[in-house]
C-alpha cells in the first residue's frame, strides 16, 4: 500500500470535526498555486465591470434576481 493510500485510510478514521479541519487545510494549501497571469486577468475583468457600473453603462442586479 502506498503512503498516500495509508494517509487517506487514516484520515477517514478521524472524527468529523478533524476531517473537516484537515480538508480545510488541504484546500487552503491549493489556493496558493494560482497562476499570476490568470489572477491578473481576473483582476482586470473585475475592474472593468466595476468601471461599467460606476459609469452607468451597466445596471447591476441583485443576487436574488440573478440566482432565482
C-alpha positions as CSV (number, residue, x, y, z in Angstrom):
1,X,0.0,0.0,0.0
2,X,1.4,3.5,-0.9
3,X,1.9,6.1,1.7
4,X,-0.9,8.2,0.2
5,X,-3.4,5.3,0.5
6,X,-2.3,4.9,4.1
7,X,-2.8,8.6,4.9
8,X,-6.2,8.5,3.2
9,X,-7.3,5.5,5.2
10,X,-6.1,7.0,8.5
11,X,-7.7,10.4,7.7
12,X,-11.1,8.7,7.0
13,X,-11.0,7.2,10.5
14,X,-10.7,10.7,12.1
15,X,-13.7,12.3,13.8
16,X,-15.9,14.5,11.6
17,X,-14.5,17.8,13.0
18,X,-10.9,16.7,12.5
19,X,-11.6,15.6,8.9
20,X,-13.3,18.9,8.2
21,X,-10.2,20.8,9.6
22,X,-7.9,18.6,7.5
23,X,-10.0,19.2,4.4
24,X,-9.9,22.9,5.0
25,X,-6.1,23.0,5.4
26,X,-5.6,20.9,2.3
27,X,-7.8,23.2,0.3
28,X,-6.0,26.3,1.6
29,X,-2.7,24.7,0.5
30,X,-4.0,24.6,-3.1
31,X,-5.1,28.2,-3.1
32,X,-1.5,29.4,-3.2
33,X,-0.9,27.7,-6.6
34,X,-2.6,30.5,-8.5
35,X,-1.2,31.4,-11.9
36,X,-0.2,35.1,-11.8
37,X,-1.4,35.6,-15.4
38,X,-4.8,34.3,-14.6
39,X,-5.0,36.3,-11.4
40,X,-4.2,39.5,-13.3
41,X,-6.8,38.7,-16.0
42,X,-9.5,38.2,-13.3
43,X,-8.4,41.5,-11.6
44,X,-8.7,43.3,-15.0
45,X,-12.1,41.8,-15.6
46,X,-13.3,42.9,-12.1
47,X,-12.0,46.4,-12.6
48,X,-13.7,46.6,-16.0
49,X,-17.1,45.5,-14.5
50,X,-16.7,48.0,-11.6
51,X,-16.0,50.8,-14.1
52,X,-19.0,49.8,-16.2
53,X,-21.3,50.0,-13.1
54,X,-19.8,53.3,-12.0
55,X,-20.3,54.9,-15.5
56,X,-23.8,53.7,-15.7
57,X,-23.3,51.7,-18.9
58,X,-24.3,48.5,-16.9
59,X,-27.0,48.2,-14.3
60,X,-26.3,45.7,-11.6
61,X,-29.0,43.2,-10.4
62,X,-29.5,41.6,-7.0
63,X,-28.2,38.2,-6.2
64,X,-31.8,37.0,-5.7
65,X,-32.7,38.1,-9.2
66,X,-29.6,36.6,-10.8
67,X,-29.9,33.3,-9.0
68,X,-33.6,32.5,-8.5
